[in-house]
């Protein structure tokens, strides 16, 4: 939209004006001020609700620049990059992040709200046994696909967590093993990080007691992730033979997590 120009003035009654005219002056002044407020407010918006672009923004409010607070999607904010001046502030409704323009581009700051943390929370578990070979050299990933509680869609079809937003996340998980056939063996859950290549083991759970009938290893930790990183629950054991994970409802092999900040 083009810039709308309009002259505004405040009228003041003089001694020659009748006292009865004073309410009219006051009414006219209020109308003028209301119109000015509406125009300045509208100058920050896009015409007919259309997406803002650098071309649309040019000449509005402050000629050739957007120098004020702005709320919009990632695409809308990126379209303003060429018109925004240093110090412009924007709230990205797509990623729920705060952005500040440095004169060249936007710098993003994560300000997680309670709704964001809740939105990225998830809970899943495994309902199918997985064979875990006898090896402490590498871990076996355990798909978590059952009873998915995942309002934001952060768990993919393979049962892995896909980080939606850079930040600190808290994870809890567990893996139960069928009997290891003796005692003195190592049987642990773990977290695996995948950044686009192979899995890397980043956190160990506690060593399950191999002396019990159903060894169970729990893991609980915080991990700082970049958007797009993948986290999997894994398992390792060294009983000397392959051992299946033990499945019994939701309490034996599970995976939960949420954004911390």
N, C-alpha and C positions, 0 to 999 in steps of 0.2 A: 504494500500500500504506500502511497505517497505521503509526504508530510503535510499535515493539515495546519494552516496558519490562521490564527484568530487573535485579534487584539482584545485585551481585557483591561478594564479600568474600574476603579472603585469610586463611586459617586458619593459626594458629601454635601448635604444640604447647606445652603448659605442663609444668612440672616434675612434675605429677601424671600426665601421660600416659606410657604405656609407650613405651620406645625403639622397640619393634617397630611402633608406630603411625605413626612419622615418614614412612615411604614412602607411607602412605595420605594423610597431609596434603599431601605434595608432589604426589601424583597428582591430588588434588582441586583444588589450586590451579592446576595446569597446565590442567586441563579448564576451570576458570572463566576463566582468561586467554585460552585459545583461543576459547571461546565469545564472549567480549567482542570479541576481534579480528574474528571472523567477523561478528558483528552490526554493528559499526561499518563494516566493509568493505561488507556488504550494504546498509547504509543509504544508500550512495552509488549503488547500482544501482537499476534499475527492476524492478518485479515481473514475474516470468515473462518477462523479456527485452523487455517492452513499451517503447515510446518514452517518454522522460521528458517530462512536462508540468509546468507551474507547479503544477497541482493535486496531481500525484503527489509533487512535490518538497517541497511545504509540510509542515513539521513533521518532516522527515527529517534526521537527523544534527544540524544546528543548527536549532532550531525556526523555521519560516517562511522559511528561506533556504538557498541553495546557495552556500557560501563557499569551496569547495575546487576542486581540479583536476577537470576533467570531459572526457571524450572522447565525441564523438558526431557525427552528421551535421549539416549546416546546419539542417535542419528541427528536429532535436531540440534544438539549442542555442538557436535562435530561440524555441522553445516555453518555454524556461527564463527568458527575459528578465525577466519580471515577478517571478520568485522569486529571481533572482540578486542578490547584494549586491556593493557596490563591492569590487574586488580579486579577484573570482572569475576563474579562468583556465580556458579551454576550448581543446581542440585539435579543429579542424573536419576530419573525415575526408573530407568531400566536396571541399573546396577545398585541403586540406593547408595551413591557415593557423592561426596562434595568435590567440586572441581573449581580451581582457581587459575585464571589465565595469567601467564607470566610475560605477556607481550608477544610471545611466539606461538605457544600452544598451551593446552590445559594440563595442569598437574592434578592428579587424582588423590583424594584422601578418603580412607575408609572410615566411616562413622556408623558402625552397625547399630541399628535400633533393636528394640526388643522384638519387633515384628520380623526383622531380617533374621535374627538368630533363630526364632521359631520356624521361620520359613525354610531354613536350610537344615533343620533337624530331620533325622531319619531313624528308622528302626527296621531291621530285616533279620532273618535267620535262615539257616540251611535245613532243608528237609530231605536231603539225599546224601547218603554216605559217600565219602571220597577216600580213595586209597592213598595213604601217605607212605612213601617208600622209606626204608631205613637209611637215613642220611642226614647229617648235620651240616652238609656242605651247601645245601640249597633247600628252600622251602616250597611247599606245595600250596598253591592258592586254593581257598575254599569258597566257591560261589555261594552267595547269600541272596536267594531269590524268593523266599517264601514270606507270606504275610507282610508284604511291603507297606510300611507307613512312611510315605515319602511325598509330602505335599508339593515340594518344589521340583521333583523329578531329578534328584541328584544321584540316584542309584541307577546304573544302566542295566541293559537286558542281561548282561553277563554276571550281575551281582556285585559289581564294583562301585565304589563311591567316586564320582567325578567332581572335582572341586569347582564350584560355580563362581567363586569370588576369592581373590587373594586375601589371606588372613590366617589367624590362628584358630585351629579346630581341635575339639576334644573328641576322642574316640574311646569306646569301650567295646570289648569283644571277648569271645571265649571259643575254645575248641575242646571237645571231649573226644577221647580215644577209646576204642574197644580195648579190652584187656591186652596189656603188652606182654603177657605170658611170664612175668617175673618182676623182680624189683631191681633198682639200681640203674634204670634207664632214664634217658633224657626225653621228655615229651613236652614241647612248648608251642604256644600260639605266638604269632608275630604279626607285624604290619609290614606290607610290601608297598613300595612307592614306584609308580611307573610314570615317567615324564615323556613318554613317546617312544621309548626303546624297551629294554628288558626290565624286569622287576628287580628292585634293590631292597634288601632287608634293612629296615630302619629302626624297628623297635621290637624287643623281645617281651613276651609275657612271662609269667612265673612258671617254673618247672613243675609239671604235674606230678603228683605222687604216684609212681609206677607200682607201688605196692597195693593199691586199691583196685577194685574190679573195673571201675570206669574212671581213668585218669582225666582230670579236667584242668586246663590251663587258662587263666584269665589275663587280659591285658587292658590297661587303662593309661592313657597318656595324652599330651597335647602335641600337635604337629603344626608347624607353619607351612602353608601350602600356597602355591601360585595357581591362579585360575587355569583349569585344564589338567592339572595333575590328577593322577588316579591312585586311590588307596584300596588295597585288598587285605583281607585277613588271610594269613597263611599258617601252616603247621609244619613241624619237624619232629622227628623221633629217631632213636637209634637202637631199637630193640633187636635188630638183626634180621627183621623180616617186615614186609609191608603190613600196615595196620590200617583198618578203616576208621574213619571218624564215627563217633557214636551219636545217633539221632534219637532224641526223645522229646518231642514238643519243641518249645522255643527256648528252653533253658540250657541246652547243651552246646550248640554252635550258633552264635548270634553276633550281630554287629550293629552298633548304634553310634551316633555322633551328632555334632552340631557346631555351628560357628561360635567361637568365643569372643573374638574381637580383632 
